[in-house]
Amino acid sequence: MDCLKVFQRSGFAAAALALLVGISPASAASPESSDPIKIALFDWTSVNLNAKILGGILEKLGYTVEYPTADYLSSLTTGLTNGDLTLGVEFWDTTAGEAMKASDATKQTERLGKLGPKAKEEWWYPIYMKEKCPGLPDWKALLDPKCAEAFSTPDTAPKGRYLGGPVTWEGFDDERVAALKLPFTVIHAGTDGAMFAELDSAYQRKAPIMLWIYSPHWATAKYQGEWVQFPEYEPACYTDPKWGTNPDAKYDCGKPHGEIWKYAWSGMKDKWPVAYKVAKAYTIETDELNKLSGQVDLEGKSLDEVAAKWVTDHEATWKAWAQ
């Protein structure tokens, strides 16, 4: 029997075996490399859940997966460009727009498409605070010293206190306060968890609080409140001081909103083509992501536990992604 016929028959047998066990020939050939696929962890719950779910799928397909902790914005132009990171699963138009443009310009990364949920991030307050500042949600209500003082704490009085996200998220809240001449002091939370713990404590006591809330997130379902309505974002607001109400300052508008994107190191598609296909296909619904995040943050379940259950419950879905 000549070598070509042996190869052809063995290849046919491998494909047939793959079909019998319910795996496509492409995924049966994975992993194409034993090197670890490195999926970035950041400093909020939903992104790490998505990382562990996607990583769990890839592990089921035979890949080695690692989860290095990375900096949210700089990972786009460092780790993902040089291959130290393979994947990042949540980059928000609201905060990472400029960093994504810079990453795209390197040609060393690839946008893998939209995660699914729409991104919104803005100043938020519990509905009970509206009694003390009835002009809300219009941002101009915050210019009233009495309204600002209603949001104050002993450390900031008579100015209001705004609890921003960790400094690594950026978001330009300090610049926004200055540009709109708001009588508020910006305090940055040390961690995502600390920020929402403070919200929960204030909400239970009906104490004053104004803070950065983002969606998708379970908080918008658990707590009744509203986002402040700032002037609608336009790109010129962040680049041209003449845009908006303050002709001498940028950032005199609200935060941008839009999509949440997945990114990969550009070499992934050649080194791990089946894993690349799965990462491109991976999406999740907003309500489902909020529910899963709540299981971690509110019910005390571990990221690994919640992610593993999703992988088990959705086996038919992700097997189809690998075909």
Steps between C-alpha positions, in 0.01 A plus 500: 500500500654834402552781751241729342224240538597439862485871572167541324344208684636603840377855446156369407496282810591790725222713353250217537600443863464871571148501358405194702593673828326819403809715436586660169825400322632852566442485876619137515837625375530753782704593685717609211764619750564397859605856589257664741228734376512798736166668571526830687332560836413859591348659808126445469282192526336464158824511303654232718189286468518525122870418511440189713204386285693535175807345660291212632371431150852499360618267775219258409635510144843397627681834522721616784364831636656752736338808654753780558381815673550801272437873484177574316606776261873443461442132417368613162834650400739277696406144591265438208737650247803291593319174576553506877120495505295302251150626572307776674122460508363837614617829357229763534434781254417710806853502640735322259414671172830684461705203621326274247580742218864499607497120517345471154770727361774259608365226269611255770153446644163404359149596604317169525156660497237608750447319829126566483387739776486875438730711716385790716692671780401820672442683826216328688300575815232313701150621430453614860758775440266664250296639789803702608590604146171510305660639184666166430573319272594822313869561573437871552328415828843407635613861463268603784710519818213355703475201269875446508501521880228233513756265345781608732682312773693650793819472293362694202235739640370734379597341167329186388687170490521295182633146535682416178636167385859384555747736335597235244154539343566866420162645390607866536276575799748744656518684167118490466454661843743778410361558150137519616596691816320254723534558878604139553813319620595181315608209719624188320409160639792265554322205344179413322387298803563787739296736284192278502539415868482872571191531283329215685579652838373844399188361336401301809531815714356734235823695534621739230700346218586584141721254319612343175259223398551298187281265303499205449501457879265354759481832691256655255254221580556486875490872575247758385668809362583715199796608296579872480420641157810691389534662157507217247849379416651578164862424407578874476414537868815306590726671246379858438468744790269720293239225489230525767406736780855581608703640207824467697486134604453152362279233661199726556263216412395156617687177442479327163290188465502219250630146466721262698773342285718189511866529399773251413869497430527495119695173504222305666316405180807324360625341821166379641247520213218306670535698824501816289174389335339438839615836638354679199169319542472547878214731604279534806167673570481803732246348739696178524826682573329711767359184661837325499678804643241517777569138588862596565457840664172446687481126564867444572560236236847477348581609147619148420178342629269731306706479182527121512122463531448725197742289297320181601151640437591637154706214363297472178547872433877512533555173318325658205736798523798266462374339179 
